[in-house]
């Protein structure tokens, strides 16, 4: 952990394939790419963490998904003219 990772190690990557597993001490999450052509998925990153930190990650993802659902609902409501926000009185 003390060494500075190279820029390529810090590059953001898209993932649409996930594998999750565990041992007695850790949670393992693998990220990769699966194309629609039927080829085997290609795993490009693996994260090892403790069960406690994995729970924190799950909570962060759940909260983000709630925020995303609310954002989409507001956008659809505004698009469809059903904006529940009160209109200012003129």
Buried (B, 14 or more C-beta within 10 A) or exposed (E): EEEEEEEEEEEEEEBEBEEEEEEEEBBBBBBBBBEEEEEEBEBBEEBEBEEEEBEEBEEEEEEEEEEEEEEEEEEEEEEEEEEEEEEEEE
